[in-house]
Amino acid sequence: MIRTLLIDDEEHCLATLRWHLDTYCPQVQIVGSCFSGAEGLTGIYTHQPDLVFLDIELITTSVLSTRSGSVP
């Protein structure tokens, strides 16, 4: 299984992505969904996913801010 974390600030986008992954990618296990970059960083540290789907246009946190977050 590919452990996957979803990060998007729009709930309908998360639901659509989840549906597509569940329907077409049985080898993908969604370990969590996050609604902000900060929450996403916590999710990454907590769940240790193999793959992250990240909305590059998050309203509250830019991707560069998320990418440069320090690892605890």
PDB file with one MODEL, atoms N, CA, C and O in Angstrom:
MODEL        1
ATOM      1  N   MET A   1       0.833  -1.194   0.000  1.00  0.00           N
ATOM      2  CA  MET A   1       0.000   0.000   0.000  1.00  0.00           C
ATOM      3  C   MET A   1       0.875   1.253   0.000  1.00  0.00           C
ATOM      4  O   MET A   1       1.949   1.285   0.601  1.00  0.00           O
ATOM      5  N   ILE A   2       0.390   2.270  -0.681  1.00  0.00           N
ATOM      6  CA  ILE A   2       1.052   3.571  -0.714  1.00  0.00           C
ATOM      7  C   ILE A   2       0.316   4.473   0.274  1.00  0.00           C
ATOM      8  O   ILE A   2      -0.822   4.872   0.031  1.00  0.00           O
ATOM      9  N   ARG A   3       0.970   4.789   1.385  1.00  0.00           N
ATOM     10  CA  ARG A   3       0.349   5.630   2.421  1.00  0.00           C
ATOM     11  C   ARG A   3       0.356   7.076   1.936  1.00  0.00           C
ATOM     12  O   ARG A   3       1.409   7.635   1.631  1.00  0.00           O
ATOM     13  N   THR A   4      -0.842   7.679   1.866  1.00  0.00           N
ATOM     14  CA  THR A   4      -1.007   8.974   1.219  1.00  0.00           C
ATOM     15  C   THR A   4      -1.709   9.969   2.135  1.00  0.00           C
ATOM     16  O   THR A   4      -2.660   9.627   2.836  1.00  0.00           O
ATOM     17  N   LEU A   5      -1.217  11.219   2.114  1.00  0.00           N
ATOM     18  CA  LEU A   5      -1.821  12.308   2.865  1.00  0.00           C
ATOM     19  C   LEU A   5      -2.326  13.351   1.875  1.00  0.00           C
ATOM     20  O   LEU A   5      -1.623  13.693   0.924  1.00  0.00           O
ATOM     21  N   LEU A   6      -3.540  13.859   2.090  1.00  0.00           N
ATOM     22  CA  LEU A   6      -4.143  14.874   1.233  1.00  0.00           C
ATOM     23  C   LEU A   6      -4.154  16.212   1.968  1.00  0.00           C
ATOM     24  O   LEU A   6      -4.571  16.286   3.124  1.00  0.00           O
ATOM     25  N   ILE A   7      -3.688  17.282   1.288  1.00  0.00           N
ATOM     26  CA  ILE A   7      -3.679  18.610   1.894  1.00  0.00           C
ATOM     27  C   ILE A   7      -4.318  19.592   0.923  1.00  0.00           C
ATOM     28  O   ILE A   7      -3.792  19.833  -0.164  1.00  0.00           O
ATOM     29  N   ASP A   8      -5.454  20.155   1.319  1.00  0.00           N
ATOM     30  CA  ASP A   8      -6.164  21.131   0.489  1.00  0.00           C
ATOM     31  C   ASP A   8      -7.090  21.925   1.392  1.00  0.00           C
ATOM     32  O   ASP A   8      -7.653  21.380   2.341  1.00  0.00           O
ATOM     33  N   ASP A   9      -7.253  23.209   1.102  1.00  0.00           N
ATOM     34  CA  ASP A   9      -8.120  24.038   1.932  1.00  0.00           C
ATOM     35  C   ASP A   9      -9.567  24.067   1.440  1.00  0.00           C
ATOM     36  O   ASP A   9     -10.404  24.753   2.027  1.00  0.00           O
ATOM     37  N   GLU A  10      -9.863  23.336   0.379  1.00  0.00           N
ATOM     38  CA  GLU A  10     -11.226  23.274  -0.137  1.00  0.00           C
ATOM     39  C   GLU A  10     -11.762  21.854   0.028  1.00  0.00           C
ATOM     40  O   GLU A  10     -11.260  20.905  -0.574  1.00  0.00           O
ATOM     41  N   GLU A  11     -12.791  21.737   0.858  1.00  0.00           N
ATOM     42  CA  GLU A  11     -13.309  20.415   1.212  1.00  0.00           C
ATOM     43  C   GLU A  11     -13.799  19.630  -0.002  1.00  0.00           C
ATOM     44  O   GLU A  11     -13.607  18.416  -0.069  1.00  0.00           O
ATOM     45  N   HIS A  12     -14.431  20.312  -0.966  1.00  0.00           N
ATOM     46  CA  HIS A  12     -14.926  19.591  -2.146  1.00  0.00           C
ATOM     47  C   HIS A  12     -13.780  19.023  -2.985  1.00  0.00           C
ATOM     48  O   HIS A  12     -13.938  17.983  -3.624  1.00  0.00           O
ATOM     49  N   CYS A  13     -12.636  19.697  -2.989  1.00  0.00           N
ATOM     50  CA  CYS A  13     -11.473  19.172  -3.717  1.00  0.00           C
ATOM     51  C   CYS A  13     -10.927  17.922  -3.025  1.00  0.00           C
ATOM     52  O   CYS A  13     -10.559  16.950  -3.686  1.00  0.00           O
ATOM     53  N   LEU A  14     -10.877  17.954  -1.704  1.00  0.00           N
ATOM     54  CA  LEU A  14     -10.438  16.771  -0.962  1.00  0.00           C
ATOM     55  C   LEU A  14     -11.377  15.603  -1.215  1.00  0.00           C
ATOM     56  O   LEU A  14     -10.928  14.475  -1.415  1.00  0.00           O
ATOM     57  N   ALA A  15     -12.689  15.869  -1.207  1.00  0.00           N
ATOM     58  CA  ALA A  15     -13.670  14.807  -1.431  1.00  0.00           C
ATOM     59  C   ALA A  15     -13.535  14.222  -2.829  1.00  0.00           C
ATOM     60  O   ALA A  15     -13.620  13.007  -3.003  1.00  0.00           O
ATOM     61  N   THR A  16     -13.328  15.073  -3.822  1.00  0.00           N
ATOM     62  CA  THR A  16     -13.177  14.599  -5.204  1.00  0.00           C
ATOM     63  C   THR A  16     -11.908  13.773  -5.358  1.00  0.00           C
ATOM     64  O   THR A  16     -11.933  12.700  -5.961  1.00  0.00           O
ATOM     65  N   LEU A  17     -10.802  14.265  -4.816  1.00  0.00           N
ATOM     66  CA  LEU A  17      -9.545  13.528  -4.896  1.00  0.00           C
ATOM     67  C   LEU A  17      -9.654  12.192  -4.167  1.00  0.00           C
ATOM     68  O   LEU A  17      -9.191  11.166  -4.665  1.00  0.00           O
ATOM     69  N   ARG A  18     -10.266  12.211  -2.993  1.00  0.00           N
ATOM     70  CA  ARG A  18     -10.462  10.972  -2.235  1.00  0.00           C
ATOM     71  C   ARG A  18     -11.277   9.968  -3.059  1.00  0.00           C
ATOM     72  O   ARG A  18     -10.938   8.786  -3.114  1.00  0.00           O
ATOM     73  N   TRP A  19     -12.350  10.442  -3.697  1.00  0.00           N
ATOM     74  CA  TRP A  19     -13.205   9.555  -4.498  1.00  0.00           C
ATOM     75  C   TRP A  19     -12.405   8.942  -5.653  1.00  0.00           C
ATOM     76  O   TRP A  19     -12.488   7.739  -5.901  1.00  0.00           O
ATOM     77  N   HIS A  20     -11.626   9.780  -6.361  1.00  0.00           N
ATOM     78  CA  HIS A  20     -10.829   9.270  -7.487  1.00  0.00           C
ATOM     79  C   HIS A  20      -9.792   8.255  -7.018  1.00  0.00           C
ATOM     80  O   HIS A  20      -9.607   7.218  -7.655  1.00  0.00           O
ATOM     81  N   LEU A  21      -9.129   8.542  -5.931  1.00  0.00           N
ATOM     82  CA  LEU A  21      -8.124   7.603  -5.425  1.00  0.00           C
ATOM     83  C   LEU A  21      -8.778   6.300  -4.969  1.00  0.00           C
ATOM     84  O   LEU A  21      -8.278   5.216  -5.269  1.00  0.00           O
ATOM     85  N   ASP A  22      -9.891   6.403  -4.244  1.00  0.00           N
ATOM     86  CA  ASP A  22     -10.598   5.196  -3.788  1.00  0.00           C
ATOM     87  C   ASP A  22     -11.107   4.367  -4.963  1.00  0.00           C
ATOM     88  O   ASP A  22     -11.076   3.137  -4.919  1.00  0.00           O
ATOM     89  N   THR A  23     -11.571   5.037  -6.003  1.00  0.00           N
ATOM     90  CA  THR A  23     -12.166   4.355  -7.155  1.00  0.00           C
ATOM     91  C   THR A  23     -11.127   3.760  -8.098  1.00  0.00           C
ATOM     92  O   THR A  23     -11.281   2.629  -8.560  1.00  0.00           O
ATOM     93  N   TYR A  24     -10.071   4.517  -8.383  1.00  0.00           N
ATOM     94  CA  TYR A  24      -9.135   4.116  -9.426  1.00  0.00           C
ATOM     95  C   TYR A  24      -7.760   3.666  -8.928  1.00  0.00           C
ATOM     96  O   TYR A  24      -6.961   3.157  -9.713  1.00  0.00           O
ATOM     97  N   CYS A  25      -7.480   3.841  -7.669  1.00  0.00           N
ATOM     98  CA  CYS A  25      -6.147   3.514  -7.152  1.00  0.00           C
ATOM     99  C   CYS A  25      -6.258   2.673  -5.879  1.00  0.00           C
ATOM    100  O   CYS A  25      -6.002   3.180  -4.787  1.00  0.00           O
ATOM    101  N   PRO A  26      -6.633   1.406  -5.999  1.00  0.00           N
ATOM    102  CA  PRO A  26      -6.821   0.572  -4.809  1.00  0.00           C
ATOM    103  C   PRO A  26      -5.539   0.369  -4.000  1.00  0.00           C
ATOM    104  O   PRO A  26      -5.604  -0.014  -2.831  1.00  0.00           O
ATOM    105  N   GLN A  27      -4.388   0.619  -4.600  1.00  0.00           N
ATOM    106  CA  GLN A  27      -3.118   0.449  -3.905  1.00  0.00           C
ATOM    107  C   GLN A  27      -2.783   1.651  -3.011  1.00  0.00           C
ATOM    108  O   GLN A  27      -1.795   1.625  -2.277  1.00  0.00           O
ATOM    109  N   VAL A  28      -3.617   2.710  -3.077  1.00  0.00           N
ATOM    110  CA  VAL A  28      -3.390   3.913  -2.281  1.00  0.00           C
ATOM    111  C   VAL A  28      -4.235   3.857  -1.013  1.00  0.00           C
ATOM    112  O   VAL A  28      -5.447   3.655  -1.074  1.00  0.00           O
ATOM    113  N   GLN A  29      -3.591   4.037   0.125  1.00  0.00           N
ATOM    114  CA  GLN A  29      -4.276   4.111   1.416  1.00  0.00           C
ATOM    115  C   GLN A  29      -4.185   5.554   1.900  1.00  0.00           C
ATOM    116  O   GLN A  29      -3.090   6.053   2.162  1.00  0.00           O
ATOM    117  N   ILE A  30      -5.323   6.224   2.020  1.00  0.00           N
ATOM    118  CA  ILE A  30      -5.342   7.605   2.493  1.00  0.00           C
ATOM    119  C   ILE A  30      -5.269   7.579   4.013  1.00  0.00           C
ATOM    120  O   ILE A  30      -6.171   7.079   4.685  1.00  0.00           O
ATOM    121  N   VAL A  31      -4.169   8.132   4.549  1.00  0.00           N
ATOM    122  CA  VAL A  31      -3.949   8.095   5.997  1.00  0.00           C
ATOM    123  C   VAL A  31      -4.466   9.349   6.692  1.00  0.00           C
ATOM    124  O   VAL A  31      -4.572   9.381   7.918  1.00  0.00           O
ATOM    125  N   GLY A  32      -4.793  10.395   5.905  1.00  0.00           N
ATOM    126  CA  GLY A  32      -5.320  11.605   6.511  1.00  0.00           C
ATOM    127  C   GLY A  32      -5.595  12.682   5.490  1.00  0.00           C
ATOM    128  O   GLY A  32      -5.114  12.635   4.358  1.00  0.00           O
ATOM    129  N   SER A  33      -6.385  13.663   5.918  1.00  0.00           N
ATOM    130  CA  SER A  33      -6.696  14.845   5.120  1.00  0.00           C
ATOM    131  C   SER A  33      -6.477  16.066   5.991  1.00  0.00           C
ATOM    132  O   SER A  33      -6.856  16.078   7.162  1.00  0.00           O
ATOM    133  N   CYS A  34      -5.859  17.102   5.416  1.00  0.00           N
ATOM    134  CA  CYS A  34      -5.561  18.316   6.163  1.00  0.00           C
ATOM    135  C   CYS A  34      -6.075  19.521   5.375  1.00  0.00           C
ATOM    136  O   CYS A  34      -6.151  19.486   4.147  1.00  0.00           O
ATOM    137  N   PHE A  35      -6.429  20.596   6.106  1.00  0.00           N
ATOM    138  CA  PHE A  35      -7.034  21.764   5.481  1.00  0.00           C
ATOM    139  C   PHE A  35      -6.127  22.993   5.442  1.00  0.00           C
ATOM    140  O   PHE A  35      -6.569  24.061   5.019  1.00  0.00           O
ATOM    141  N   SER A  36      -4.874  22.869   5.872  1.00  0.00           N
ATOM    142  CA  SER A  36      -3.937  23.996   5.817  1.00  0.00           C
ATOM    143  C   SER A  36      -2.516  23.453   5.727  1.00  0.00           C
ATOM    144  O   SER A  36      -2.260  22.275   5.975  1.00  0.00           O
ATOM    145  N   GLY A  37      -1.601  24.349   5.366  1.00  0.00           N
ATOM    146  CA  GLY A  37      -0.210  23.940   5.298  1.00  0.00           C
ATOM    147  C   GLY A  37       0.342  23.541   6.657  1.00  0.00           C
ATOM    148  O   GLY A  37       1.075  22.559   6.774  1.00  0.00           O
ATOM    149  N   ALA A  38      -0.014  24.306   7.683  1.00  0.00           N
ATOM    150  CA  ALA A  38       0.465  23.996   9.036  1.00  0.00           C
ATOM    151  C   ALA A  38      -0.079  22.650   9.503  1.00  0.00           C
ATOM    152  O   ALA A  38       0.656  21.838  10.066  1.00  0.00           O
ATOM    153  N   GLU A  39      -1.362  22.419   9.267  1.00  0.00           N
ATOM    154  CA  GLU A  39      -1.965  21.131   9.625  1.00  0.00           C
ATOM    155  C   GLU A  39      -1.325  20.016   8.802  1.00  0.00           C
ATOM    156  O   GLU A  39      -1.131  18.903   9.291  1.00  0.00           O
ATOM    157  N   GLY A  40      -1.000  20.329   7.548  1.00  0.00           N
ATOM    158  CA  GLY A  40      -0.356  19.347   6.678  1.00  0.00           C
ATOM    159  C   GLY A  40       1.011  18.925   7.191  1.00  0.00           C
ATOM    160  O   GLY A  40       1.361  17.746   7.147  1.00  0.00           O
ATOM    161  N   LEU A  41       1.790  19.902   7.683  1.00  0.00           N
ATOM    162  CA  LEU A  41       3.105  19.569   8.243  1.00  0.00           C
ATOM    163  C   LEU A  41       2.960  18.634   9.437  1.00  0.00           C
ATOM    164  O   LEU A  41       3.712  17.669   9.577  1.00  0.00           O
ATOM    165  N   THR A  42       1.998  18.923  10.288  1.00  0.00           N
ATOM    166  CA  THR A  42       1.742  18.050  11.434  1.00  0.00           C
ATOM    167  C   THR A  42       1.336  16.663  10.951  1.00  0.00           C
ATOM    168  O   THR A  42       1.784  15.654  11.495  1.00  0.00           O
ATOM    169  N   GLY A  43       0.480  16.616   9.922  1.00  0.00           N
ATOM    170  CA  GLY A  43       0.046  15.333   9.362  1.00  0.00           C
ATOM    171  C   GLY A  43       1.202  14.543   8.781  1.00  0.00           C
ATOM    172  O   GLY A  43       1.261  13.321   8.921  1.00  0.00           O
ATOM    173  N   ILE A  44       2.119  15.239   8.131  1.00  0.00           N
ATOM    174  CA  ILE A  44       3.288  14.564   7.546  1.00  0.00           C
ATOM    175  C   ILE A  44       4.134  13.950   8.657  1.00  0.00           C
ATOM    176  O   ILE A  44       4.552  12.797   8.549  1.00  0.00           O
ATOM    177  N   TYR A  45       4.390  14.704   9.719  1.00  0.00           N
ATOM    178  CA  TYR A  45       5.203  14.193  10.823  1.00  0.00           C
ATOM    179  C   TYR A  45       4.504  13.062  11.560  1.00  0.00           C
ATOM    180  O   TYR A  45       5.142  12.108  12.004  1.00  0.00           O
ATOM    181  N   THR A  46       3.180  13.180  11.687  1.00  0.00           N
ATOM    182  CA  THR A  46       2.403  12.173  12.418  1.00  0.00           C
ATOM    183  C   THR A  46       2.238  10.880  11.635  1.00  0.00           C
ATOM    184  O   THR A  46       2.445   9.795  12.177  1.00  0.00           O
ATOM    185  N   HIS A  47       1.864  10.988  10.360  1.00  0.00           N
ATOM    186  CA  HIS A  47       1.508   9.809   9.564  1.00  0.00           C
ATOM    187  C   HIS A  47       2.664   9.231   8.740  1.00  0.00           C
ATOM    188  O   HIS A  47       2.590   8.086   8.293  1.00  0.00           O
ATOM    189  N   GLN A  48       3.735  10.016   8.535  1.00  0.00           N
ATOM    190  CA  GLN A  48       4.883   9.554   7.739  1.00  0.00           C
ATOM    191  C   GLN A  48       4.424   8.936   6.410  1.00  0.00           C
ATOM    192  O   GLN A  48       4.730   7.775   6.136  1.00  0.00           O
ATOM    193  N   PRO A  49       3.686   9.706   5.573  1.00  0.00           N
ATOM    194  CA  PRO A  49       3.160   9.150   4.329  1.00  0.00           C
ATOM    195  C   PRO A  49       4.262   8.911   3.296  1.00  0.00           C
ATOM    196  O   PRO A  49       5.338   9.506   3.359  1.00  0.00           O
ATOM    197  N   ASP A  50       3.964   8.025   2.346  1.00  0.00           N
ATOM    198  CA  ASP A  50       4.852   7.794   1.209  1.00  0.00           C
ATOM    199  C   ASP A  50       4.621   8.845   0.127  1.00  0.00           C
ATOM    200  O   ASP A  50       5.522   9.155  -0.653  1.00  0.00           O
ATOM    201  N   LEU A  51       3.406   9.389   0.088  1.00  0.00           N
ATOM    202  CA  LEU A  51       2.992  10.315  -0.962  1.00  0.00           C
ATOM    203  C   LEU A  51       2.111  11.394  -0.351  1.00  0.00           C
ATOM    204  O   LEU A  51       1.262  11.106   0.493  1.00  0.00           O
ATOM    205  N   VAL A  52       2.318  12.653  -0.783  1.00  0.00           N
ATOM    206  CA  VAL A  52       1.492  13.768  -0.317  1.00  0.00           C
ATOM    207  C   VAL A  52       0.910  14.485  -1.525  1.00  0.00           C
ATOM    208  O   VAL A  52       1.637  14.860  -2.445  1.00  0.00           O
ATOM    209  N   PHE A  53      -0.411  14.672  -1.517  1.00  0.00           N
ATOM    210  CA  PHE A  53      -1.073  15.521  -2.496  1.00  0.00           C
ATOM    211  C   PHE A  53      -1.254  16.869  -1.821  1.00  0.00           C
ATOM    212  O   PHE A  53      -1.968  16.971  -0.823  1.00  0.00           O
ATOM    213  N   LEU A  54      -0.605  17.922  -2.361  1.00  0.00           N
ATOM    214  CA  LEU A  54      -0.598  19.236  -1.734  1.00  0.00           C
ATOM    215  C   LEU A  54      -1.149  20.277  -2.700  1.00  0.00           C
ATOM    216  O   LEU A  54      -0.637  20.428  -3.809  1.00  0.00           O
ATOM    217  N   ASP A  55      -2.182  20.990  -2.288  1.00  0.00           N
ATOM    218  CA  ASP A  55      -2.722  22.101  -3.066  1.00  0.00           C
ATOM    219  C   ASP A  55      -1.669  23.203  -3.084  1.00  0.00           C
ATOM    220  O   ASP A  55      -1.275  23.697  -2.028  1.00  0.00           O
ATOM    221  N   ILE A  56      -1.212  23.589  -4.262  1.00  0.00           N
ATOM    222  CA  ILE A  56      -0.141  24.589  -4.347  1.00  0.00           C
ATOM    223  C   ILE A  56      -0.651  26.016  -4.166  1.00  0.00           C
ATOM    224  O   ILE A  56       0.144  26.955  -4.118  1.00  0.00           O
ATOM    225  N   GLU A  57      -1.955  26.185  -4.066  1.00  0.00           N
ATOM    226  CA  GLU A  57      -2.515  27.521  -3.874  1.00  0.00           C
ATOM    227  C   GLU A  57      -3.315  27.609  -2.572  1.00  0.00           C
ATOM    228  O   GLU A  57      -4.425  28.141  -2.554  1.00  0.00           O
ATOM    229  N   LEU A  58      -2.752  27.093  -1.502  1.00  0.00           N
ATOM    230  CA  LEU A  58      -3.416  27.185  -0.199  1.00  0.00           C
ATOM    231  C   LEU A  58      -3.617  28.650   0.169  1.00  0.00           C
ATOM    232  O   LEU A  58      -2.726  29.476  -0.031  1.00  0.00           O
ATOM    233  N   ILE A  59      -4.779  28.960   0.702  1.00  0.00           N
ATOM    234  CA  ILE A  59      -5.101  30.344   1.042  1.00  0.00           C
ATOM    235  C   ILE A  59      -4.265  30.842   2.219  1.00  0.00           C
ATOM    236  O   ILE A  59      -3.776  31.971   2.183  1.00  0.00           O
ATOM    237  N   THR A  60      -4.091  30.034   3.255  1.00  0.00           N
ATOM    238  CA  THR A  60      -3.443  30.502   4.484  1.00  0.00           C
ATOM    239  C   THR A  60      -1.936  30.297   4.534  1.00  0.00           C
ATOM    240  O   THR A  60      -1.254  30.972   5.305  1.00  0.00           O
ATOM    241  N   THR A  61      -1.402  29.387   3.735  1.00  0.00           N
ATOM    242  CA  THR A  61       0.030  29.096   3.787  1.00  0.00           C
ATOM    243  C   THR A  61       0.541  28.829   2.383  1.00  0.00           C
ATOM    244  O   THR A  61      -0.020  28.003   1.663  1.00  0.00           O
ATOM    245  N   SER A  62       1.596  29.516   1.990  1.00  0.00           N
ATOM    246  CA  SER A  62       2.170  29.240   0.686  1.00  0.00           C
ATOM    247  C   SER A  62       2.946  27.932   0.710  1.00  0.00           C
ATOM    248  O   SER A  62       3.391  27.481   1.765  1.00  0.00           O
ATOM    249  N   VAL A  63       3.103  27.335  -0.449  1.00  0.00           N
ATOM    250  CA  VAL A  63       3.837  26.071  -0.550  1.00  0.00           C
ATOM    251  C   VAL A  63       5.272  26.256  -0.088  1.00  0.00           C
ATOM    252  O   VAL A  63       5.830  25.378   0.572  1.00  0.00           O
ATOM    253  N   LEU A  64       5.874  27.385  -0.426  1.00  0.00           N
ATOM    254  CA  LEU A  64       7.261  27.596  -0.004  1.00  0.00           C
ATOM    255  C   LEU A  64       7.365  27.665   1.510  1.00  0.00           C
ATOM    256  O   LEU A  64       8.339  27.169   2.077  1.00  0.00           O
ATOM    257  N   SER A  65       6.385  28.267   2.181  1.00  0.00           N
ATOM    258  CA  SER A  65       6.404  28.304   3.641  1.00  0.00           C
ATOM    259  C   SER A  65       6.272  26.898   4.209  1.00  0.00           C
ATOM    260  O   SER A  65       6.958  26.541   5.167  1.00  0.00           O
ATOM    261  N   THR A  66       5.388  26.103   3.616  1.00  0.00           N
ATOM    262  CA  THR A  66       5.203  24.738   4.072  1.00  0.00           C
ATOM    263  C   THR A  66       6.457  23.921   3.815  1.00  0.00           C
ATOM    264  O   THR A  66       6.897  23.161   4.678  1.00  0.00           O
ATOM    265  N   ARG A  67       7.032  24.079   2.630  1.00  0.00           N
ATOM    266  CA  ARG A  67       8.203  23.300   2.249  1.00  0.00           C
ATOM    267  C   ARG A  67       9.395  23.634   3.135  1.00  0.00           C
ATOM    268  O   ARG A  67      10.224  22.770   3.422  1.00  0.00           O
ATOM    269  N   SER A  68       9.478  24.873   3.563  1.00  0.00           N
ATOM    270  CA  SER A  68      10.644  25.267   4.367  1.00  0.00           C
ATOM    271  C   SER A  68      10.412  25.074   5.856  1.00  0.00           C
ATOM    272  O   SER A  68      11.254  25.457   6.667  1.00  0.00           O
ATOM    273  N   GLY A  69       9.271  24.481   6.229  1.00  0.00           N
ATOM    274  CA  GLY A  69       9.004  24.220   7.651  1.00  0.00           C
ATOM    275  C   GLY A  69      10.069  23.323   8.227  1.00  0.00           C
ATOM    276  O   GLY A  69      10.574  22.424   7.554  1.00  0.00           O
ATOM    277  N   SER A  70      10.403  23.569   9.465  1.00  0.00           N
ATOM    278  CA  SER A  70      11.461  22.770  10.080  1.00  0.00           C
ATOM    279  C   SER A  70      10.938  21.426  10.547  1.00  0.00           C
ATOM    280  O   SER A  70       9.804  21.309  11.011  1.00  0.00           O
ATOM    281  N   VAL A  71      11.760  20.444  10.420  1.00  0.00           N
ATOM    282  CA  VAL A  71      11.428  19.093  10.864  1.00  0.00           C
ATOM    283  C   VAL A  71      11.702  19.002  12.355  1.00  0.00           C
ATOM    284  O   VAL A  71      12.804  19.313  12.806  1.00  0.00           O
ATOM    285  N   PRO A  72      10.686  18.570  13.135  1.00  0.00           N
ATOM    286  CA  PRO A  72      10.920  18.489  14.593  1.00  0.00           C
ATOM    287  C   PRO A  72      11.926  17.404  14.937  1.00  0.00           C
ATOM    288  O   PRO A  72      12.237  17.201  16.110  1.00  0.00           O
TER     289      PRO A  72
ENDMDL
END
